[in-house]
Amino acid sequence: MSQAQTQGSNSFILTITLVATLGGLLFGYDTAVINGAIEALKVFFVTPLESDHALALQVIGEYKIIISLCFVVVSLLVSSFMFRMYGKKKGMIYSGIVIVAGIIIWYTQFWVSVNEISENTLNSINGFTISSAIIGCIIGGSIGGYVSQNIGRKRGLVLAAVLFIISAIGSAMPEIMNVFGAGTITSFIFYRIIGGMGVGIASMLSPMYIAEIAPANIRGKLVSWNQFAIIFGMLVVYFVNYIIASSGDDGWLNEIGWRYMFASETIPATIFLVLLYFVPETPRFLIMKSREEEAKTLLNKIVGSEKAPGLLVDIKESLKENNAPWLTFGGLIIVIGILLSVFQQFVGINVVLYYASEIFRNMGSDTDTSLLQTILVGAINLIFTVLAIYTVDRFGRKPLMMIGGIGMGICMFALGFAFYFNQLGLVALFAMLGYVAFFAMSWGPVTWVLLSEIFPNSIRSAMSMAVAAQWIANMIVSWTFPMMNDNSWLTNQFNHGFTYWLYGAMGLLSALFVWKVVPETKGKTLEEMGRLWKK
C-alpha cells in the first residue's frame, strides 16, 4: 500500500469514525442535559405534590403504573436473554424464575409500599423522574443486538437519531406533546424513556460500528474516541445549561429555562441524522447479508487491496456460526461482559455526572457557581479521556483499568470523609476531580473498548446483554443516590459521606476483578478473539 493510499485510507476511516462518534456525543448530551435541570424539575414536578393532595394521589397512581410496566418490560427482556443463552427448554425454566422473582420484588418492595405521601415516596418520584431515561436505555441496549443483526449498524444509528429528536421535543413540551391524557410528569417521563431508547441503541451500536470498521492496530484508539465524544457532548451541554440558566432568575429557570435545555438536543441530533446518510455499513454486516462485493470494496479502502482478501476470508469463516447461542464460547465471556458493565456504573460515575451540580450545592455553592464547577468536571473528564485514547493501544487495556479502579476508590473514600467531617473546601473538590480523572483515563473509554472487542462475530449480539446490564446498574445507582443522599437518618449519621464510601469500595473491587479475570485484548483482531475464547 503506497503512502498516498495509506493516508487516504486513514482519512476515510477517521471521517466515518467521527460521524459514528456523534452517536456517542448524543449519548453524553442526553444523559447530562438533566444535570442543569435537576432542581428545576423538582420544583416544577415534585414540590407541588406536597401541597396538592389530589394531584399527589394522581401522580402516585400513575407512578405505580409506570414502574409496574417497566418491571414487565425489563423482566421480558431478561427472559429473552435466557432463551438466547440456554435454548428453549432451559430458557423457559430460567425465564420463569426471573419473572417470579421480579413479581415478588415488585409487589413486596414497591406496589404495597408506595401508597402514601411521605419523604421517601417523594424522593423516589423525584429520583425516578430524573433517571427515567435509563429505563429507555435498558430497553434500547437490550434490543440493540436485534437491531444490529436485522436492520444493520448504520440504520440502527439512524433509528437512534430519530428517537433523540422525538425525545428532545417531547421533554421540552410535555403538556403539548401529552398524547395519553395523563399527568404532565407522566408525559415528561414517557419522552425521557423514548430518548433513553435512543441512548441505549447508540451506546451499543456506535462502538460496535467503529470496532468493525477500524484496523486492529488502532481499534482501541478509535473506539476510545466514542468515549471522547460522550464526554464532549456532556461538556457542551454543561455550557449550554449554564448559558440558559444565566438568562433569567430561578423562577424563570424553574418554569421555562429547563425546557430550552431539553429542546437544545434537536440541533446535534439533526446533524447526526443528516451525516449518517453519507457513511457506509460495516463490512461484517455486509458479509452477514451476503453483500460480499460491497464488503470487499469497503475493506480495500480500510486495510488496502493486499490485506483485504485475507481479512474477507477470516470474517466469512467467523460468521459461519452467525447468530450462534450466546454460550457457544462458554459462560465466562458473558460474565466478564456483564461485570465490566456493572462495575463501570457501581463505581458511581453517573452520580457525579447527573448530580454534580447538586453535590456542589451540598458543598455550599449557589446555582450559578455549581454549574460552573460542573463545567470544570466536564473539562477534566475530557482531558483525561484524551490521555486514555493515546495510551490504550500502547499500554494495553488491563493496566489502565486497574490503575483507574484503585485511583477512583481512594478518591471516593476521600470525598466521603470530606463530607463526614464537613471539610467541603479544596479537599472535596480535588477528590471529586481526581475521581473523574481516574475514571476518564480508564473505566470510561476502556470498558467500551473491551465490550466491543471481547465478543466474537458469531455472538456479537450478546453485547446487548452487557449493555442492558450496564443500564440496569446505571438505573440502580442513579435512582438510589437521592434516596440515600436525602435520607434523614443516613444524613444525620454520616453527613452525606456513606454513599461515596460505598462507591469507593466498588472502585477497589473493580480493579481486583480486572486483575484476576479479564483477558488483555490489545492488538488482536476481532476474529482472533473468537479463537482465544475457543481455547
N, C-alpha and C positions, 0 to 999 in steps of 0.2 A: 504494500500500500504506500503510495507516494506521500510526501509531506503535505502537498495540497489536498489530497484525498483525505488524509488524517484530520487536517484542520476542518475540512468540510464536514466530515463525519462527526467530529466533536461539536461543531456549531449546530448541526442538526439535532444531535442528542440533547444538547443544552437547551435548545429552543423548546423542544417538546416537553422536556423535564420542567422548565419554568411554567409552561401552560398547566401541566398536571399539578404543580405545586400550588396553583391558585385554589385547588380543592382544599389543600391544607390551610391556605390563608383564610378561606371562608370558614373552615373548621374552627380556627382560632378566633376569628371575628365573632362568630355566632356564640361561642362558648364564653367569650369575655365581655360581650356587649352588656350582659346582665350586671356586670360589676358596678358600672356607674349608676345603675337604676335600682339597686337593692333597697335603699332607704325610701325612694320614691314609690316603688311598688308596694312596700309595706304600708306606707301612708295611704296610698290610693286604694289598695285592695283589702288589706287586713285590719288596719286601725278602725275603719267604720264598723267592723263587726262587734267591737267592744261596746258600742252604744246603741246599735240597732239589732235587737234580739231576733226579730223576724228574718232580717237579712242573714244573720249569723246561722240560724237554723237551715235556711235555704242553701247557703254555701256549704255547710257541713254535710247536708244530704247529697249535694252534687259531688262534693269531695270524696265521700264514701263510694259513690258510684264510679267515679273516675279511677280511684285506686283499685276497686274491685275488677274493673275492665283491664287495668294494667296487669294485675295478678294473673288474669286469664290469659292475656296475650303472652306474657313472659313464660308462663307455665307451658303453653303450647309450643313456643319457640324452643325451650329447653327440651321438651319431649321430642321435637323433630330432630334435635341433635342426637338424642339417644338412638333413634332409628338409623341415623347415618353412621353411628359408631358400631352398633351391636346387631343390626339387621332387624327383620320384622318381629321374630319371636321374642328375643331378649329385649328388644326395643320397647315392645308392648308392656313387658313387666316393669322395666325401669321407668318408663313414662308414667305408668300407673302410680309408682312410688312417688315420683316427683309431683304429680297432680294432687295426690292425697296429702303429702307433706305441705304443699302450697295452700291447700284448703284449710288445714289445721292452723297454720301460721296466720293466714288471712283472717280467720274467724276469731281466734283467741287473742291475737296481738293487735288486731285492727278493728274489725267490724263491731265487736261488742264493747270496745274501749273508747271509741270516738263517738260519744253521744251527748256531750255537754260542752258548753263554752268554758274552757279553762286555759291556763297559761300554756300547758303542754299542747292542747289542741290548736291554739292559735299559732304557736311556734311551729307545729307540724305543718299547718296550712301554709304558713309563710315559707318554710323550708322547701315544701313541695312546689309552690309557685315559682320560686327562684330556680329550682333544679329540675323542673318538669321536662325541659328539653331532653334530659338524659334518658327519659322513658323512650322518646323517639330515637335516640342514639342506640339504645339497646335493640329496638326493632330494626333500625337501619343496618346496624352491624350484623344482626342475625341473618337478615335476608341478603346481605352483601355477597355471600358466596353464590346464592341462587342468581342474583342479578349479574354477577361477573361471568357465570357459566352460560347464561342464556341470552342476555342482550349484549354482553361484552363489557370490557373495561371502560371504553370510551363512552358508550351510550349510558352506562351506569353513572358516569360522572355528569353527563347531560341531565339525567334524572335528578341527581343531587342538586345541580344548579337551579332547576325549576322549583324544587321544594324549598330552597333557600329564599327565592323571590316571593313565593306564596306566604312563607312564614314571616318575612320582614313586613309585608303589607298588613297581614292579619294581626300580628303582635302590636303594631303601631296603632291600629284602629279596631280593637276588639269589639267595640259597640257596633260599628258599621258593618263589620265582617262576621257578625254573630249569626251563623246560618242555622243554629239549633234552637234559638229562642231561650237558651239557658242564661245563667248569670254572666256578667261581663268577665269575671275572673275565670270562669269555665271556658269562655271563648278564648281568652288570652292563653290559658294553659293548652288548649287544643292547637293553636297555631305555633306555640313553642314546641310542642311534640312533633308537628309537621317539620319544623326546622331541624329538630333533633334527628329525624329520619335522614334528612339530607346530610347532616354531620356524620351520622353513623355509616352511611354508604361511602361518603368521601373519605372517612378515616381509614377504611379498608382499601378502597379502590385506588386512591392516589399513590400510596406507597407500593401497592401491587403493580400498578401501571409502570411506575418508574423502575422498579426492580426488574420487570420483564423487558424493558427497553434497554436498560443500562448494561454495558460490558462488565464482567466480574471484577476487573481490577479497579473500577471507580464506582461500583454499585453502592458501597457504603456511603461514600461522599454524596452521591446524587440522591439517595433515599433520605439522607440527613437534611438535604435542602427542603424536603417536605416539612420537617420539624421547624426549620428556619422560617418557612412560610407561615406555619401555625403561630409561631411566636411573633412574627412580623404583623400578622393580622391582629393579634392581641394588642401589640404596641400601637398600631394605627387606631384601633377603637378606643384605647385609653386616651389618646389625644382628642379623638372625636368627642368622647364623653366629656372630657374636660372643657372643650370649647363650647359644647352645648350647655353644660352646667354653668358656665360663666356668662351665659347670655341672659340670665334672669335670676330672680331670687329663688329661695327654696320653695315658695308657694307655686311659682311658675314651673319649676322643675318637677314638683310632685304632681301637677295637673297636666302639663303639656310637654315639658322638656324630654321626659323619658320616652315619649313616642318618637321623637326625632332620632333618638339613639337606635331604636329598632329599625326605623324606616331607612336609615343610612345604609343598611346592608344591601339594599336593592342595587346600589351602584357597583360594588365589586362582584356581586352575583351575576349581574347582566353582562359585565365584561368577561367573566369566566365562561358564561354560556356562549357568547359570540366566538371567543377564541378556540373553544373546543371543536368548532366546525373545521378548523384548519389542521388538526393533529390526526395522525393515523391510529388505527387499532394496533394492539401489541402483536408481535409475530407469533407468540404462543397461542393466543386466542384464534388467530387466523388459521394456524395449522389445525387447531382443535375443530374448526369449522370447515376443514378441507379446502381452504383457500391458499394452497401451497405457493402458487406463483406470486401472489401479493406478499406473502411472508418472506419469500426468497428475495424479492426486490427490496423489501424493508431491511432485511438482515445485511444485504450488500451495503446499504447506506450506514448501518450501525457499526458493523465489525469489518467491513471490506469484503471484496469478492473472494479472497483467499481463505478466510476463516468461515465465511457464510455456509458453504456446503456441509462442513463437518458439524457446525452448530445446528444446522437444519436436521441432520440425521439424529443428533443427540435429543433434540426436542421431540421429534417424532417417536423415538424409542421410549422417552419418558412418558409420553401421552398415550401409549398403548393401553394403559390401565386407567384412562381418563374416567373421573367420577368413581374411583375405587372407594371401597369402605374406608372410613377415616382411621380405623385401627389396623390398616394394611401394614403400617410400619411400626406397630406396637403402640402401647398406651403412653409411653414416656414423652413422645413428641407432643401429644395433646396436653399432658400435664404441664410440660415446660411452657407451651404457648399460653395456657390459661394463667399460670402463676406469674409469668412475665407481665401479663396484662394487669393482674390483680395487684401485684406489688407496685407497679407504676402508679396506681391510684391510692393504695393504702399508705404510701409514704406521705400523703396529704397535699400533693401539689395543687389540686384543684380547690382546696380550701384557700390556699394563698391566692390563686388566680381569680376565683369567684368572689372571695370575701376580703381581698387585700384592703380595699377602702374601709371596710368595717373593722378590720384588725387595727388599722392605723387610727380609726376613730376611738377604739378602745385604748389606744396609747395616748389619747388626748388631743388628736388633730381635729380641726374643723373639716367641713366637706371639701372645700377647695384644696386645702393642704393635703388631705388624704388622697385625693385624686392625683395631685402632682407626685406624691410619693409612690402611687401605683404606677405612674409612668416610669419612675426610676426602677421599679421591679421589672417592668417590661423591657427596659433598656439592658439591664443586667442579664435577663433571660436571653435576649437576642445576641449579645456579645459572646456569651459562653456557649451558645448553640453553634456559633461560627467556629469556636475552638474545637468542638466535637466534630464538625464537618471536616476539619483539616487534620484530625488525629485518628478518626475511626478506622481508616484504611491503613494507617501507619502502625498504630499500637495494638489494634485489634479491638473486638467488642468487649471481651470479658474484663480486661484491666480497667477500662473506663467505667463499666457498670459497678465493679467492686469499690473503686475509689469514690464514686458518686454516692453509693449506698452508705458507706461509713461517714462521709462528709455530711450528708443530709441528716443522719442520725444524731451526730454531735450538735449540729446547728439547731435542730428541733428541740433537743434537750435544753440547750442554752436559752432558746426563746421561751420555753415553758417555765424555766427558773426565773427568767426576767419578769414574766407575768406574776409568778408566785410571790416573788419578793418585791413586786411593784417597782422595779427598776426599768421603766419603759423609755429609756433615752437611747443613746447611741448603741448600747449593748444589744437591745432588742432589734433595732434597725439593722445592725450589721449581722446579727444572727439570721434574720429573715433574708437579707440579700445574699448571705453566704449559702443558705439553703437553696435559694433559687439558682445560684451559680452552679452548685454541685449537681442539681437536677438537670440543668440545661446542658451540661457537658457530658451527661451520662444517660440516665433513665428516660429523659425526654426524647432525644432523637434515636438513641441506640436501641431502645425497645422496638421501635418501628422497623429499624434495620433488621433486627433479629426475626421479628414476626414475618417480614417479607421474604426472609431467606430460608427459615428452617423447614417450611412445609414443601415437600416435593411436588412436582407438577401434577401428579395424579390425584393428590388430595389437597390441592391449593385452596379449594373451597372450605377446608377445615379451618382456615384462618378466620372465617366468620365466627366460629365458636370462641376463639381467643378474643376477637374484637368485642363480641357481645359480653363476654366475661369482664372485659375492661370497663365497659359502660355500666354494667351492673355494679361493679366495685365503685365506680365513679358516683353512681346514684347513692349508694350506701353512705359514702364519705360525705358527699355534698348535702344530703338530706339530714344526716345525723349531727353534722357540725353545729348548726344553730340550736339544735335540741340540747346538745351537751354544753355549748358555749354560753347559752342563755339560761341554762338550768340554775335555779336559785341555790340549791344545795351544793352543786359542784362549784359554783362561783364562790360561795362562802368558804368552802373547804380549800380550794386550790387557786382561787383568784384567776380563772381562765387558763391556768397552766396545764391542767390534766390532759386536754386533747392533744397538745403539742408533744407531751411526753409519749403519748400513745403512737403518734406518727414517727417520733424518733426511734422507738423500738422497731417499728416496721422497716425503717431505713437500714438498721443493722441486720435484721433478718434477711432483707433483700440481698445484701452483699454476701451473706453466707450461702444463700440459695444459688447465686450465680457461680460462686467459687466451687461448690460441690456438684452441681447438676448440669449447668448449661454448657453445651459444646461451643468451641470457637468456630465461627463461620467465615472468618476473614479470607478473602482470595478464592473461595470455592464458587464454582458455577452452580446455578440452581439445579442442574442435572446431577452434579456431583453430590449435592446434599441428599438426593434420593438414594444414591449408592452408600452414603455414610450411614443413613438410618437402617438400611437393609443389613449392614454388618452387625 
